[in-house]
Amino acid sequence: MEINPSTIQLKKSSIMSNVKVTASKAGQVVNVSKKNPIYGYIRVKQSRMVINEEGWVERKTLSALINGKVENLRAFNWLKDQELSGKIRILERMQPFNIKDPSKDVKSAGDSGIICSVKGSPIYRNAFYSENEEMLDILIQHDNTEEIQVKNAELRNANEPDLDV
């Protein structure tokens, strides 16, 4: 699907922490695939301070998977909470990242559950670790804002206490 280039935003991250290596509940840094033990992943995370569309500062925690052969991942010898240089980069696009399960990476609007879209087609979002701190996030502006606002208003109204006694 062709999208208007004006809907694509190249965004440099604001204040970021270093990227940290995480471990599973069992303490494993390298997580082995359940489907194929030759492959695995390492999860990394990073916190960012961002200013949202309404001008409020928010702390966002991003995570990404570093995929590879288990032997190569273990060769890093990374430890839990080890800090890495680089950043976690957000990439949004109109094609799925996972062809076998396209629903896996659809971008949704917070707690609303509404899928962000452009001209009715879903936006796909994923995060990747890069050693290059200068990499820009590539974001796509959705055009179903009204649908999201209506759903968010419904959720707010449903969560307000009934003060009529």
C-alpha positions as CSV (number, residue, x, y, z in Angstrom):
1,M,0.0,0.0,0.0
2,E,1.3,3.5,-0.9
3,I,1.1,6.0,1.8
4,N,1.5,9.8,1.7
5,P,5.1,10.6,2.7
6,S,3.9,13.3,5.0
7,T,2.4,10.6,7.3
8,I,5.9,9.2,7.9
9,Q,7.9,10.8,10.8
10,L,11.6,10.4,11.3
11,K,12.1,11.0,15.0
12,K,15.2,11.3,17.0
13,S,14.8,10.0,20.5
14,S,14.8,12.4,23.4
15,I,16.5,11.6,26.7
16,M,17.4,7.8,26.8
17,S,19.0,5.5,29.3
18,N,21.6,3.0,28.2
19,V,20.3,-0.3,26.8
20,K,20.3,-3.1,29.4
21,V,20.4,-6.8,28.9
22,T,17.5,-8.6,30.7
23,A,17.2,-12.2,31.9
24,S,14.3,-14.6,32.1
25,K,12.6,-15.5,35.4
26,A,15.0,-18.4,35.5
27,G,18.0,-16.0,35.2
28,Q,18.9,-16.9,31.6
29,V,20.2,-14.2,29.4
30,V,20.1,-16.4,26.3
31,N,16.6,-17.8,25.8
32,V,16.4,-20.9,23.6
33,S,13.5,-21.3,21.1
34,K,10.9,-23.8,22.1
35,K,10.4,-24.7,18.4
36,N,14.1,-25.1,17.4
37,P,16.8,-25.3,20.0
38,I,19.5,-24.1,17.6
39,Y,18.0,-20.6,17.7
40,G,17.2,-18.2,20.5
41,Y,17.1,-14.6,21.5
42,I,18.4,-12.1,24.1
43,R,15.9,-9.4,25.3
44,V,17.2,-5.9,25.9
45,K,15.3,-2.9,27.3
46,Q,15.7,0.9,27.4
47,S,13.8,3.8,29.1
48,R,13.1,7.0,27.3
49,M,11.7,10.3,28.4
50,V,9.3,11.6,25.7
51,I,7.0,14.5,25.3
52,N,3.7,13.4,24.0
53,E,1.3,15.1,21.6
54,E,-0.4,17.0,24.5
55,G,3.0,18.3,25.8
56,W,3.2,15.9,28.8
57,V,6.4,14.2,29.7
58,E,6.2,10.4,29.9
59,R,8.7,7.6,30.7
60,K,8.5,4.8,28.1
61,T,10.2,1.5,28.4
62,L,11.0,-0.2,25.2
63,S,12.2,-3.8,24.7
64,A,13.6,-5.6,21.7
65,L,14.8,-9.1,20.9
66,I,18.2,-9.9,19.5
67,N,17.7,-13.1,17.5
68,G,20.3,-15.6,16.4
69,K,21.9,-19.0,16.8
70,V,22.2,-19.9,20.5
71,E,26.0,-20.4,20.1
72,N,26.5,-17.0,18.6
73,L,24.3,-15.3,21.3
74,R,26.2,-17.0,24.1
75,A,29.5,-15.8,22.5
76,F,28.5,-12.3,23.6
77,N,29.0,-13.4,27.2
78,W,26.5,-10.7,28.3
79,L,25.2,-10.6,31.8
80,K,21.9,-9.6,33.3
81,D,21.7,-5.8,33.6
82,Q,24.8,-5.3,31.6
83,E,24.7,-1.9,29.8
84,L,25.2,-1.8,26.1
85,S,25.9,1.2,23.9
86,G,23.3,1.9,21.2
87,K,19.5,2.3,21.3
88,I,16.3,0.5,20.7
89,R,14.8,1.8,17.4
90,I,11.1,1.8,16.6
91,L,10.2,0.9,13.1
92,E,6.7,1.3,11.8
93,R,5.6,0.2,8.3
94,M,2.6,-0.9,6.3
95,Q,3.8,-4.5,5.7
96,P,3.8,-7.1,8.5
97,F,7.2,-8.1,10.0
98,N,6.0,-11.7,10.5
99,I,4.3,-13.1,7.4
100,K,3.2,-16.2,9.3
101,D,1.4,-14.2,12.0
102,P,0.8,-10.7,10.7
103,S,-1.4,-9.8,13.8
104,K,1.7,-10.2,16.0
105,D,3.1,-6.7,15.4
106,V,0.0,-4.5,14.6
107,K,0.2,-1.1,16.3
108,S,-2.7,-0.5,18.6
109,A,-3.8,2.6,20.4
110,G,-3.1,2.0,24.1
111,D,-5.8,0.4,26.1
112,S,-8.5,1.1,23.5
113,G,-7.6,-2.1,21.6
114,I,-8.2,-0.2,18.3
115,I,-5.6,-1.0,15.6
116,C,-3.9,2.1,14.2
117,S,-4.4,2.3,10.5
118,V,-3.9,4.4,7.3
119,K,-6.8,4.3,4.9
120,G,-8.1,1.1,6.6
121,S,-4.8,-0.8,6.4
122,P,-3.1,-1.6,9.7
123,I,0.2,-0.1,10.8
124,Y,2.8,-2.6,11.9
125,R,5.3,-1.7,14.7
126,N,8.4,-3.4,15.9
127,A,11.5,-2.5,18.0
128,F,15.1,-3.4,17.1
129,Y,18.4,-3.0,19.0
130,S,21.0,-1.0,17.1
131,E,24.6,-0.3,18.2
132,N,24.2,3.1,16.4
133,E,22.7,5.6,18.8
134,E,22.0,8.0,15.9
135,M,19.5,5.7,14.2
136,L,16.1,7.4,13.8
137,D,12.7,5.9,14.7
138,I,10.4,5.7,11.7
139,L,6.8,6.3,12.7
140,I,3.6,6.4,10.6
141,Q,0.8,8.7,11.6
142,H,-2.5,6.9,11.7
143,D,-5.6,8.4,10.2
144,N,-8.3,6.7,12.4
145,T,-8.0,9.2,15.2
146,E,-11.7,9.8,15.6
147,E,-12.4,6.1,16.1
148,I,-9.7,6.0,18.8
149,Q,-11.0,9.1,20.5
150,V,-14.5,7.7,20.6
151,K,-13.3,4.4,22.1
152,N,-11.1,6.2,24.7
153,A,-14.1,8.3,25.8
154,E,-16.2,5.2,26.2
155,L,-13.5,3.6,28.3
156,R,-13.2,6.8,30.5
157,N,-16.9,6.9,31.0
158,A,-17.1,3.2,31.9
159,N,-14.3,3.7,34.5
160,E,-15.9,6.7,36.2
161,P,-17.5,5.9,39.5
162,D,-21.3,6.2,39.7
163,L,-21.9,9.0,42.2
164,D,-25.7,8.9,42.0
165,V,-26.7,7.3,45.3
